[in-house]
Amino acid sequence: MINGPKIDPKQVPVESLGQAGAAFRTGPAAVGEGFQKVLRERLTGLKFSAHAEERIERRRIALTVNDLERLKEAVQRAEAKGSRDSLVLVDDKAFVVSIKNKTVITALSGSSVKEGVFTNIDSAVVV
């Protein structure tokens, strides 16, 4: 057995879990990309809109299992308070989520979060 650094699976970017399937293409998207989306949705119980998926990919937002668990927890907290549309801040990442539909509408990270103006929300959750 090879001894190496221990890896905390909660800190592994979800995107890295689907790379094995990226070589097999079915239409415009790689199989690995579809796997990533399904994995995110299964881990959180949230849907990711096409817009959010595009933003995550284009902005190269790396989401760990821990990030997804925190996002799920934030949505549950917002729902318990009666929120409809919420801004969820997870470290340097921001998500606008339709609480009612359990759908991530968009995603931002880094300097985009600091420069952003968020409209059409009725709550914010920091986790």
DSSP file (Angstrom, degrees, kcal/mol; ACC not computed):
  #  RESIDUE AA STRUCTURE BP1 BP2  ACC     N-H-->O    O-->H-N    N-H-->O    O-->H-N    TCO  KAPPA ALPHA  PHI   PSI    X-CA   Y-CA   Z-CA
    1    1 A M              0   0    0      0, 0.0     2,-0.4     0, 0.0     0, 0.0   0.000 360.0 360.0 360.0 135.3    0.0    0.0    0.0
    2    2 A I        -     0   0    0      1,-0.0     2,-0.5     0, 0.0     0, 0.0  -0.718 360.0-143.1 -88.7 129.7    1.3    3.4   -0.9
    3    3 A N        +     0   0    0     -2,-0.4     3,-0.0     3,-0.0    -1,-0.0  -0.807  38.0 143.1 -92.1 130.3    1.4    6.0    1.8
    4    4 A G        -     0   0    0     -2,-0.5     2,-0.1     1,-0.1     3,-0.0  -0.807  54.6 -46.4-147.9-172.4    0.5    9.5    0.6
    5    5 A P        -     0   0    0      0, 0.0     2,-0.3     0, 0.0    -1,-0.1  -0.369  60.1-115.1 -65.1 142.7   -1.3   12.6    1.8
    6    6 A K        -     0   0    0     -2,-0.1     2,-0.5    -3,-0.0    -3,-0.0  -0.613  27.4-146.4 -78.5 137.2   -4.7   12.0    3.2
    7    7 A I        -     0   0    0     -2,-0.3     3,-0.0    -3,-0.0     5,-0.0  -0.915   4.5-143.4-110.1 125.6   -7.5   13.5    1.1
    8    8 A D    >   -     0   0    0     -2,-0.5     3,-2.3     1,-0.2     4,-0.4  -0.788  10.5-151.2 -84.3 112.2  -10.6   14.8    2.8
    9    9 A P  G >  S+     0   0    0      0, 0.0     3,-0.8     0, 0.0    56,-0.4   0.754  93.5  63.6 -59.7 -22.5  -13.4   13.9    0.4
   10   10 A K  G 3  S+     0   0    0      1,-0.2    56,-2.6    55,-0.1    57,-0.4   0.688 103.4  48.8 -73.3 -16.3  -15.4   16.9    1.5
   11   11 A Q  G <  S+     0   0    0     -3,-2.3    -1,-0.2    54,-0.2    -3,-0.0   0.419  84.9 106.2-102.4   0.6  -12.7   19.2    0.2
   12   12 A V  S <  S-     0   0    0     -3,-0.8    53,-0.8    -4,-0.4    54,-0.1  -0.677  80.9-111.8 -80.3 126.7  -12.4   17.5   -3.3
   13   13 A P  B >>  -A   64   0A   0      0, 0.0     3,-1.2     0, 0.0     4,-0.6  -0.358  17.8-134.6 -58.3 134.0  -13.9   19.7   -6.0
   14   14 A V  H >> S+     0   0    0     49,-3.8     3,-1.4     1,-0.3     4,-0.5   0.850 103.2  66.2 -57.4 -35.0  -17.0   18.0   -7.3
   15   15 A E  H >4 S+     0   0    0     48,-0.4     3,-1.1     1,-0.3    -1,-0.3   0.837  93.8  58.5 -58.0 -34.1  -15.8   18.7  -10.8
   16   16 A S  H X4 S+     0   0    0     -3,-1.2     3,-0.8     1,-0.2    -1,-0.3   0.729  94.3  66.3 -71.0 -20.2  -12.9   16.4  -10.4
   17   17 A L  H << S+     0   0    0     -3,-1.4    -1,-0.2    -4,-0.6     3,-0.2   0.707 103.4  45.2 -72.9 -19.0  -15.2   13.5   -9.7
   18   18 A G  T X< S+     0   0    0     -3,-1.1     3,-0.9    -4,-0.5     4,-0.3   0.337  80.5  98.8-106.5   7.3  -16.5   13.6  -13.2
   19   19 A Q  G X  S+     0   0    0     -3,-0.8     3,-1.3     1,-0.2     4,-0.4   0.787  70.8  68.3 -68.8 -27.2  -13.3   13.9  -15.3
   20   20 A A  G >  S+     0   0    0      1,-0.3     3,-0.5    -4,-0.3    -1,-0.2   0.845 103.1  45.9 -60.8 -32.4  -13.1   10.2  -16.1
   21   21 A G  G X  S+     0   0    0     -3,-0.9     3,-1.3     1,-0.2    10,-0.7   0.491  85.8  92.9 -88.2  -2.7  -16.2   10.5  -18.3
   22   22 A A  G <  S+     0   0    0     -3,-1.3    -1,-0.2    -4,-0.3    -2,-0.1   0.743  75.9  63.9 -66.0 -22.5  -15.1   13.7  -20.1
   23   23 A A  G <  S+     0   0    0     -3,-0.5     2,-0.7    -4,-0.4    -1,-0.3   0.737  90.3  74.5 -73.9 -20.7  -13.4   11.8  -22.9
   24   24 A F  S <  S-     0   0    0     -3,-1.3     7,-2.0    -4,-0.1     2,-0.4  -0.833  72.5-163.1 -96.8 113.3  -16.8   10.3  -24.0
   25   25 A R  E     -B   30   0B   0     -2,-0.7     2,-0.4     5,-0.2     5,-0.2  -0.774  17.2-178.4-101.3 138.9  -18.9   13.0  -25.7
   26   26 A T  E >   -B   29   0B   0      3,-1.5     3,-0.7    -2,-0.4    -2,-0.0  -0.856  68.7 -45.1-130.9  97.3  -22.6   12.8  -26.3
   27   27 A G  T 3  S-     0   0    0     -2,-0.4    -1,-0.1     1,-0.2     0, 0.0  -0.508 114.6 -24.0  76.0-148.9  -23.6   15.9  -28.2
   28   28 A P  T 3  S+     0   0    0      0, 0.0     2,-0.3     0, 0.0    -1,-0.2   0.713 124.5  62.9 -74.6 -20.1  -22.3   19.3  -27.1
   29   29 A A  E <  S-B   26   0B   0     -3,-0.7    -3,-1.5     2,-0.0     2,-0.2  -0.795  82.0-118.0-110.5 149.1  -21.6   18.3  -23.5
   30   30 A A  E  >  -B   25   0B   0     -2,-0.3     4,-1.5    -5,-0.2     3,-0.5  -0.495  24.3-120.6 -77.5 151.1  -19.2   15.8  -22.0
   31   31 A V  H  > S+     0   0    0     -7,-2.0     4,-2.2   -10,-0.7    -9,-0.2   0.894 114.7  59.0 -57.1 -40.1  -20.6   12.9  -20.1
   32   32 A G  H  > S+     0   0    0    -11,-0.4     4,-2.2    -8,-0.2    -1,-0.2   0.855 101.7  53.8 -58.8 -36.7  -18.5   14.1  -17.1
   33   33 A E  H  > S+     0   0    0     -3,-0.5     4,-1.9     2,-0.2    -1,-0.2   0.900 108.8  48.0 -66.5 -40.4  -20.2   17.5  -17.2
   34   34 A G  H  X S+     0   0    0     -4,-1.5     4,-2.3     1,-0.2    -2,-0.2   0.879 110.0  53.2 -65.3 -38.1  -23.6   15.8  -16.9
   35   35 A F  H  X S+     0   0    0     -4,-2.2     4,-2.8     1,-0.2    -2,-0.2   0.908 106.5  52.7 -62.2 -42.9  -22.3   13.6  -14.1
   36   36 A Q  H  X S+     0   0    0     -4,-2.2     4,-2.7     2,-0.2    -2,-0.2   0.916 109.8  48.2 -59.9 -44.3  -21.2   16.8  -12.2
   37   37 A K  H  X S+     0   0    0     -4,-1.9     4,-2.5     2,-0.2    -1,-0.2   0.938 113.1  46.7 -63.0 -47.5  -24.6   18.4  -12.5
   38   38 A V  H  X S+     0   0    0     -4,-2.3     4,-2.6     1,-0.2    -2,-0.2   0.908 112.5  50.9 -61.7 -42.1  -26.4   15.2  -11.4
   39   39 A L  H  X S+     0   0    0     -4,-2.8     4,-2.6     2,-0.2    -2,-0.2   0.928 110.5  48.5 -62.5 -45.7  -24.0   14.9   -8.5
   40   40 A R  H  X S+     0   0    0     -4,-2.7     4,-1.8     1,-0.2     6,-0.4   0.927 113.9  46.9 -59.2 -44.9  -24.5   18.5   -7.4
   41   41 A E  H  X S+     0   0    0     -4,-2.5     4,-2.4     1,-0.2     5,-0.3   0.875 113.2  48.1 -67.7 -37.3  -28.3   18.1   -7.5
   42   42 A R  H  < S+     0   0    0     -4,-2.6    -1,-0.2    -5,-0.2    -2,-0.2   0.892 112.4  49.1 -69.6 -39.2  -28.2   14.8   -5.6
   43   43 A L  H  < S+     0   0    0     -4,-2.6    -2,-0.2    -5,-0.2    -1,-0.2   0.835 125.6  26.6 -68.8 -32.1  -26.0   16.2   -2.9
   44   44 A T  H  < S-     0   0    0     -4,-1.8    -2,-0.2     2,-0.2    -1,-0.2   0.695  90.8-130.1-105.6 -22.3  -28.0   19.3   -2.4
   45   45 A G  S  < S+     0   0    0     -4,-2.4     2,-0.3     1,-0.3    -3,-0.1   0.608  73.1 120.0  75.0  10.6  -31.6   18.4   -3.4
   46   46 A L        -     0   0    0     -6,-0.4    -1,-0.3    -5,-0.3     2,-0.3  -0.783  61.5-132.3-107.4 150.7  -31.4   21.6   -5.5
   47   47 A K  E     -c  103   0C   0     55,-2.9    57,-3.2    -2,-0.3     2,-0.5  -0.722  15.0-143.0 -93.0 152.6  -31.8   22.1   -9.2
   48   48 A F  E     -c  104   0C   0     -2,-0.3    57,-0.1    55,-0.2    -7,-0.1  -0.977  18.5-131.8-117.1 119.2  -29.2   24.2  -11.0
   49   49 A S     >  -     0   0    0     55,-2.5     4,-2.7    -2,-0.5     5,-0.2  -0.177  24.9-109.0 -63.3 161.7  -30.7   26.3  -13.8
   50   50 A A  H  > S+     0   0    0      1,-0.2     4,-2.5     2,-0.2     5,-0.2   0.889 122.6  53.8 -58.0 -39.0  -29.0   26.3  -17.2
   51   51 A H  H  > S+     0   0    0      2,-0.2     4,-2.3     1,-0.2    -1,-0.2   0.926 109.1  46.9 -62.0 -45.6  -27.9   29.8  -16.5
   52   52 A A  H  > S+     0   0    0     52,-0.4     4,-2.7    53,-0.2    -2,-0.2   0.916 111.6  51.2 -63.9 -43.0  -26.3   28.8  -13.2
   53   53 A E  H  X S+     0   0    0     -4,-2.7     4,-2.3     1,-0.2    -1,-0.2   0.916 110.7  48.9 -58.8 -44.0  -24.6   25.8  -14.8
   54   54 A E  H  X S+     0   0    0     -4,-2.5     4,-3.1     1,-0.2     5,-0.3   0.907 112.2  48.3 -64.1 -41.8  -23.1   28.1  -17.5
   55   55 A R  H  X S+     0   0    0     -4,-2.3     4,-2.6     2,-0.2     6,-0.2   0.904 110.4  51.1 -65.2 -42.3  -21.9   30.6  -14.9
   56   56 A I  H  <>S+     0   0    0     -4,-2.7     5,-2.2     2,-0.2     4,-0.2   0.921 116.7  40.9 -61.5 -44.0  -20.3   27.8  -12.8
   57   57 A E  H ><5S+     0   0    0     -4,-2.3     3,-1.0    -5,-0.2    -2,-0.2   0.954 118.0  44.9 -69.4 -50.7  -18.5   26.5  -15.9
   58   58 A R  H 3<5S+     0   0    0     -4,-3.1    -2,-0.2     1,-0.3    -3,-0.2   0.876 118.0  43.1 -64.7 -38.7  -17.5   29.8  -17.4
   59   59 A R  T 3<5S-     0   0    0     -4,-2.6    -1,-0.3    -5,-0.3    -2,-0.2   0.414 106.7-127.9 -88.1   2.6  -16.3   31.4  -14.1
   60   60 A R  T < 5 -     0   0    0     -3,-1.0     2,-0.7    -4,-0.2    -3,-0.2   0.910  37.7-178.4  51.7  49.8  -14.6   28.1  -13.2
   61   61 A I      < -     0   0    0     -5,-2.2     2,-0.6    -6,-0.2    -1,-0.2  -0.713  15.7-149.3 -82.8 113.7  -16.2   28.0   -9.8
   62   62 A A        -     0   0    0     -2,-0.7     2,-0.5    -3,-0.2    -5,-0.0  -0.747  12.0-164.4 -86.9 122.2  -14.9   24.9   -8.0
   63   63 A L        -     0   0    0     -2,-0.6   -49,-3.8     4,-0.0   -48,-0.4  -0.932   1.3-158.9-111.0 122.3  -17.5   23.5   -5.7
   64   64 A T  B  >  -A   13   0A   0     -2,-0.5     4,-2.2   -51,-0.3     5,-0.2  -0.477  34.5-108.2 -88.8 167.0  -16.5   21.0   -3.0
   65   65 A V  H  > S+     0   0    0    -53,-0.8     4,-2.3   -56,-0.4     5,-0.2   0.894 124.0  54.4 -59.3 -39.6  -18.8   18.5   -1.3
   66   66 A N  H  > S+     0   0    0    -56,-2.6     4,-2.3     2,-0.2    -1,-0.2   0.906 105.8  51.6 -61.7 -42.6  -18.5   20.8    1.8
   67   67 A D  H  > S+     0   0    0    -57,-0.4     4,-2.4     1,-0.2    -1,-0.2   0.919 110.7  48.8 -58.8 -43.9  -19.6   23.8   -0.2
   68   68 A L  H  X S+     0   0    0     -4,-2.2     4,-2.4     1,-0.2    -2,-0.2   0.878 109.5  51.2 -67.0 -37.9  -22.6   21.9   -1.5
   69   69 A E  H  X S+     0   0    0     -4,-2.3     4,-2.3     2,-0.2    -1,-0.2   0.907 111.5  48.0 -64.4 -40.5  -23.5   20.8    2.0
   70   70 A R  H  X S+     0   0    0     -4,-2.3     4,-2.4     2,-0.2    -2,-0.2   0.885 110.5  51.3 -67.5 -38.6  -23.3   24.4    3.3
   71   71 A L  H  X S+     0   0    0     -4,-2.4     4,-2.2     2,-0.2    -2,-0.2   0.928 110.5  49.2 -62.1 -45.5  -25.4   25.6    0.3
   72   72 A K  H  X S+     0   0    0     -4,-2.4     4,-2.1     1,-0.2    -2,-0.2   0.922 111.4  49.3 -59.5 -45.8  -28.1   23.0    1.1
   73   73 A E  H  X S+     0   0    0     -4,-2.3     4,-2.3     1,-0.2    -1,-0.2   0.900 109.8  51.6 -61.2 -42.0  -28.0   24.0    4.8
   74   74 A A  H  X S+     0   0    0     -4,-2.4     4,-2.6     1,-0.2    -1,-0.2   0.901 108.9  50.2 -63.3 -41.7  -28.4   27.7    3.9
   75   75 A V  H  X S+     0   0    0     -4,-2.2     4,-2.5     1,-0.2    -1,-0.2   0.905 110.0  50.8 -64.5 -41.0  -31.4   27.0    1.7
   76   76 A Q  H  X S+     0   0    0     -4,-2.1     4,-2.1     2,-0.2    -2,-0.2   0.909 111.1  48.5 -62.3 -41.8  -33.0   25.0    4.5
   77   77 A R  H  X S+     0   0    0     -4,-2.3     4,-1.1     2,-0.2    -2,-0.2   0.913 112.2  48.3 -64.5 -42.8  -32.5   27.9    6.9
   78   78 A A  H  <>S+     0   0    0     -4,-2.6     5,-2.5     1,-0.2     3,-0.4   0.896 111.0  51.2 -64.5 -40.3  -33.9   30.5    4.4
   79   79 A E  H ><5S+     0   0    0     -4,-2.5     3,-1.5     1,-0.2    -1,-0.2   0.903 105.3  55.7 -63.3 -41.3  -36.9   28.2    3.8
   80   80 A A  H 3<5S+     0   0    0     -4,-2.1    -1,-0.2     1,-0.3    -2,-0.2   0.780 107.8  50.0 -62.7 -26.5  -37.6   28.0    7.5
   81   81 A K  T 3<5S-     0   0    0     -4,-1.1    -1,-0.3    -3,-0.4    -2,-0.2   0.419 121.3-107.1 -92.1   0.2  -37.7   31.8    7.7
   82   82 A G  T < 5 +     0   0    0     -3,-1.5    -3,-0.2    -4,-0.3    -2,-0.1   0.677  60.2 163.3  86.0  17.5  -40.1   32.0    4.8
   83   83 A S      < -     0   0    0     -5,-2.5    -1,-0.2    -6,-0.1     3,-0.1  -0.318  23.9-171.5 -68.3 152.4  -37.7   33.4    2.2
   84   84 A R  S    S+     0   0    0      1,-0.4    15,-2.4    15,-0.1    16,-1.1   0.768  76.2  14.1-107.9 -50.3  -38.6   33.2   -1.5
   85   85 A D  E    S-D   98   0C   0     13,-0.2    37,-3.2    14,-0.2    38,-1.0  -0.995  78.3-175.3-132.3 124.7  -35.4   34.3   -3.3
   86   86 A S  E     -De  97 123C   0     11,-2.7    11,-3.0    -2,-0.4     2,-0.6  -0.918  28.3-135.9-130.1 146.8  -32.2   34.4   -1.3
   87   87 A L  E     -De  96 124C   0     36,-2.5    38,-2.9    -2,-0.4     2,-0.5  -0.886  27.2-162.9 -92.2 124.3  -28.6   35.3   -1.8
   88   88 A V  E     -De  95 125C   0      7,-3.3     7,-2.3    -2,-0.6     2,-0.6  -0.954   2.7-160.1-114.3 122.0  -26.4   32.6   -0.3
   89   89 A L  E     +De  94 126C   0     36,-3.0    38,-2.7    -2,-0.5     2,-0.5  -0.901  11.5 177.7-104.7 119.6  -22.8   33.4    0.5
   90   90 A V  E >   -D   93   0C   0      3,-2.6     3,-2.2    -2,-0.6     2,-0.2  -0.919  64.7 -63.8-122.0 100.5  -20.4   30.5    0.9
   91   91 A D  T 3  S-     0   0    0     -2,-0.5    36,-0.0     1,-0.3    18,-0.0  -0.410 120.6 -13.4  55.0-118.8  -16.9   31.8    1.5
   92   92 A D  T 3  S+     0   0    0     -2,-0.2    18,-1.6    -3,-0.1     2,-0.4   0.199 122.9  90.0 -97.6  16.8  -16.0   33.7   -1.7
   93   93 A K  E <   -DF  90 109C   0     -3,-2.2    -3,-2.6    16,-0.2     2,-0.4  -0.876  56.5-163.2-113.7 146.1  -18.9   32.3   -3.7
   94   94 A A  E     -DF  89 108C   0     14,-2.6    14,-2.7    -2,-0.4     2,-0.4  -0.985   4.6-173.3-130.0 140.9  -22.4   33.7   -4.1
   95   95 A F  E     -DF  88 107C   0     -7,-2.3    -7,-3.3    -2,-0.4     2,-0.6  -0.998  17.4-148.0-132.6 134.5  -25.5   32.0   -5.3
   96   96 A V  E     -DF  87 106C   0     10,-1.8     9,-3.2    -2,-0.4    10,-1.2  -0.925  29.6-171.5 -99.4 123.8  -29.0   33.4   -5.9
   97   97 A V  E     -DF  86 104C   0    -11,-3.0   -11,-2.7    -2,-0.6     2,-0.9  -0.952  29.3-137.6-124.9 132.0  -31.5   30.7   -5.1
   98   98 A S  E  >> -DF  85 103C   0      5,-3.1     5,-1.8    -2,-0.4     4,-1.0  -0.794  21.9-168.2 -80.6 108.1  -35.2   30.4   -5.6
   99   99 A I  T  45S+     0   0    0    -15,-2.4     3,-0.3    -2,-0.9    -1,-0.2   0.915  82.8  53.2 -67.3 -43.2  -36.1   28.9   -2.3
  100  100 A K  T  45S+     0   0    0    -16,-1.1    -1,-0.2     1,-0.2   -15,-0.1   0.911 119.9  32.8 -58.5 -45.1  -39.7   28.1   -3.4
  101  101 A N  T  45S-     0   0    0    -17,-0.3    -1,-0.2     2,-0.1    -2,-0.2   0.496 102.2-130.2 -90.7  -5.2  -38.5   26.2   -6.5
  102  102 A K  T  <5 +     0   0    0     -4,-1.0   -55,-2.9    -3,-0.3     2,-0.4   0.936  60.8 140.7  52.1  50.2  -35.2   24.9   -4.8
  103  103 A T  E   < -cF  47  98C   0     -5,-1.8    -5,-3.1   -57,-0.2     2,-0.6  -0.985  55.5-134.9-129.3 128.3  -33.3   26.2   -7.9
  104  104 A V  E     -cF  48  97C   0    -57,-3.2   -55,-2.5    -2,-0.4   -52,-0.4  -0.719  22.8-174.1 -77.2 121.2  -29.9   27.9   -8.0
  105  105 A I  E     -     0   0C   0     -9,-3.2     2,-0.3    -2,-0.6   -53,-0.2   0.873  59.8 -10.2 -88.6 -41.8  -30.5   30.7  -10.5
  106  106 A T  E     - F   0  96C   0    -10,-1.2   -10,-1.8   -55,-0.1     2,-0.3  -0.973  56.9-147.6-153.9 165.8  -26.9   32.1  -10.8
  107  107 A A  E     + F   0  95C   0     -2,-0.3     2,-0.3   -12,-0.2   -12,-0.2  -0.998  13.2 177.6-141.7 141.3  -23.5   31.8   -9.3
  108  108 A L  E     - F   0  94C   0    -14,-2.7   -14,-2.6    -2,-0.3     2,-0.3  -0.918   4.4-173.5-135.4 161.8  -20.6   34.2   -8.8
  109  109 A S  E >   - F   0  93C   0     -2,-0.3     3,-1.4   -16,-0.2     4,-0.2  -0.981  45.9  -3.8-151.4 164.8  -17.2   34.0   -7.2
  110  110 A G  T >> S-     0   0    0    -18,-1.6     3,-1.1    -2,-0.3     4,-1.1  -0.227 124.9  -2.0  59.3-134.0  -14.2   36.1   -6.3
  111  111 A S  H 3> S+     0   0    0      1,-0.3     4,-1.9     2,-0.2    -1,-0.3   0.750 125.3  68.9 -65.9 -24.7  -14.2   39.8   -7.3
  112  112 A S  H <> S+     0   0    0     -3,-1.4     4,-0.8     1,-0.2    -1,-0.3   0.855  98.7  51.6 -61.4 -33.9  -17.6   39.4   -9.0
  113  113 A V  H X4 S+     0   0    0     -3,-1.1     3,-0.5   -21,-0.2    -1,-0.2   0.927 109.9  47.9 -67.6 -44.9  -19.2   38.9   -5.6
  114  114 A K  H 3< S+     0   0    0     -4,-1.1    -2,-0.2     1,-0.2    -1,-0.2   0.809 118.2  40.5 -67.5 -30.4  -17.6   42.1   -4.1
  115  115 A E  H 3< S+     0   0    0     -4,-1.9    -1,-0.2     2,-0.0    -2,-0.2   0.530  95.5 114.4 -93.4  -7.6  -18.6   44.2   -7.1
  116  116 A G    <<  -     0   0    0     -4,-0.8     2,-0.5    -3,-0.5    -3,-0.1  -0.267  51.6-154.9 -74.4 149.1  -22.1   42.6   -7.5
  117  117 A V        -     0   0    0     -2,-0.0     2,-0.6     2,-0.0    -2,-0.0  -0.994  16.7-154.9-115.8 123.4  -25.4   44.2   -7.0
  118  118 A F        +     0   0    0     -2,-0.5     2,-0.3   -31,-0.0     3,-0.2  -0.884  16.3 178.2-107.2 124.1  -28.1   41.7   -6.1
  119  119 A T        +     0   0    0     -2,-0.6     3,-0.1     1,-0.2    -2,-0.0  -0.735  54.6  34.5-118.7 167.8  -31.7   42.4   -7.0
  120  120 A N  S    S+     0   0    0     -2,-0.3     2,-0.3     1,-0.2    -1,-0.2   0.839  84.8 122.6  57.8  38.6  -34.9   40.6   -6.6
  121  121 A I        -     0   0    0     -3,-0.2    -1,-0.2     1,-0.1   -35,-0.2  -0.925  45.3-166.8-122.3 153.9  -34.0   38.9   -3.4
  122  122 A D  S    S+     0   0    0    -37,-3.2     2,-0.3    -2,-0.3   -36,-0.2   0.365  72.7  19.3-118.0   2.6  -35.7   39.0    0.0
  123  123 A S  E     -e   86   0C   0    -38,-1.0   -36,-2.5     2,-0.0     2,-0.4  -0.990  56.8-146.8-161.2 164.7  -33.0   37.5    2.1
  124  124 A A  E     -e   87   0C   0     -2,-0.3     2,-0.4   -38,-0.2   -36,-0.2  -0.998  10.0-163.9-138.0 139.9  -29.3   36.7    2.4
  125  125 A V  E     -e   88   0C   0    -38,-2.9   -36,-3.0    -2,-0.4     2,-0.5  -0.992   3.2-161.2-126.3 127.6  -27.7   33.8    4.2
  126  126 A V  E      e   89   0C   0     -2,-0.4   -36,-0.2   -38,-0.2   -38,-0.1  -0.941 360.0 360.0-109.1 122.7  -24.0   33.7    5.1
  127  127 A V              0   0    0    -38,-2.7   -37,-0.2    -2,-0.5    -1,-0.1   0.356 360.0 360.0-125.9 360.0  -22.6   30.2    5.8
